[in-house]
Amino acid sequence: MARISPEELKQKLDRHEPVTVIDLRHSLDFLPEPYTIPGAFRIPMDELDKRSREIPKGQEVVLYCTCPNEASSAMTAVNLRKYGVT
């Protein structure tokens, strides 16, 4: 799984590259700081099964969360493969 820095993501967004950003933060993490990256989809991990069709296939997908060691993002990236998102 590739990693991307916040600076690299900002450059991609500034260049209008086709990238889908998914905010995986749990609602309890989102409430104290209700800010997202512009254009990001808010899909908490527990909603991934029912909302996976919202994630475009054939396009770079960037996941972010607030968990230590990016555990939720890594687990979600593995799960997205079963929906055809590579």
Helices and strands as residue ranges (DSSP letters): H 6-14, E 19-23, H 27-30, E 41-42, G 45-47, H 48-51, G 52-54, E 60-64, G 68-70, H 71-81
